[in-house]
């Protein structure tokens, strides 16, 4: 082992990072594909007639187009994601390309991709979440005639525990290189030392030589500050044998580094220039952050400071857009989570999009990058377990090779709730093997895995194979684990799993398992048997400061897994359709549209310090006059006073006045929990308004008021950004509210809203966050749910204006204009 590697392996884990390589010469290959959604013979052949096939651009998720149907598994979203999909693309290659190396890269293809070029089979890749590339140089026609790439995808029924999407849902690239070039994901930039005054950066770059001669090349690494100023440059000359590769390893120092941190996510650009005989043969860009990470059994340290993970688990879909990757959709998702106080994301349970990781770098979010939901032992009949033996090592290593330059990633997860936990004899061996692969590709980050059993994986030595054991849903066990395994570092890798439907309240408050409405009350109490209100996790985290924090299940609602509805595997053969039309998750702190549920504010009250106050429920309880309504307040103020129509209902002090919650999750004996995290009142209903005033240090600093809304009268539109890019990809999210004449949200309104668009954009999708709605995401109309719905607009490549007009019977219509540039 060389000195560098030893350095990496030291228990102080420090690194810097950059993005997956981007080069000016890479050609985005997303445009002008043809698509056919069924099995068809000979579709790989050049002469195949595809003129009748549908024309489309990527990213594309065929399943999100619907329709929802009870014949599809609600567990996977009730959408037609399984079956065969063929994609073909015709393209010409410049004759001057002959002699170069041409590769095609798929950032992800769902699922089981088989790829042909000009009728020649060039390879396959089963795992839908992993990126891969093929060298296609020798299969291409360079005479100016047509080349055809054909891709067959075959997602299977009963292959996923959630909605996976289907199709070429991430970007495709054509990469044309000189025979001498930087390998795919060919740079590995780490920072063995980062202090306030000095960053030592090491850059290992792999140079491939596809030529038949041994050569010498000069490899130069230039580092640019966040402001774009060249801060340092180093170079060396290395030899690369014919048809082989060599690694350049160059250290450099950066004085007074602008460190990457969650508050100051500074990023440096690294430009790698490869020169052969005085000619530049490749230029490769990477983006890195200079930061140190370190963990002990008592905590996680970023740049030497103890940080707790205020994290959320996120699935990859973006609601109405399905699995198709839009940078803005990922960005908005993360911005909403940041507003809640989130500082970390767990990419449950698979490698995420490149865009998501780039955005986490830019926004200062720490990431647990997770590889698998299953190894060899099955969870669902057609799951990844079928492929694990053949592909597990490659998929895990490729995830790390792709992702290891991202400063945001602070740990790798080798799996979630892996069934091998039960395998006393061999489970730990598989964990050890996977852990070793991680260390081989990136010894600078700790490893983790999510364990939902207690005490099996701790006793059978499986949890000890990773650096940081992830504990799923066992807050009452944190102290047992500490007592029995005092050296083990742990994190709450999946917590709470509380469920709710935005804006829905069922009275009186009761702790039911399911409700006839197929919704879940937003009093933030209800979940499946293993779940518990957020308050309980807050409490046990406080009691066990050695736990590194938590990752809430989940930040956003997602498609599929409509727990507590749907059924259980053993009663339904894996089909969760017993409570159709429930087909999407209730776990999110925000709904599928990204509209906050009440729980969002409970986390915000715990995770943020800027004064905030939130009040629930709504105040439209006609017929309940004189009956007691529970009113909850989530705030980070010291105390709060509630007023009903101006009359004080008393002041409640945080930490002193407790709210009793019914709980009945596994192994929690008391059956009630007295929460200091929420304030509450029981007040007799009278229409009018409720107001809560928050006090800090005796001063009234926050206030929230809810009025009894009158009849729906008008539509109110607001947009997340009034100026977007005219790049054909950027999105504007328009929130639609049904209001009474005074501008109050009508909390039960379900009016049908129809949309029309004028100008340089299109209506991409609509949604309302209702987990039971079977309306299409791709329609030009949507019913409101709890008074709200969403329209997502996409720009075109023309600058100008997009105007959205929203109409509904008997309501005053509304319009909004978005500029694109
Ligand atoms: C966990 C699992 C997640 C999700 C969650 C729902 O056990 O890891 O993927 O299913 O339960 O509560």
Boltz pocket constraint, residues with backbone or C-beta under 6 A from the ligand:
constraints:
  - pocket:
      binder: B
      contacts: [[A, 348], [A, 416], [A, 417], [A, 452], [A, 472], [A, 494], [A, 497], [A, 528], [A, 553], [A, 561], [A, 563]]
      max_distance: 6.0
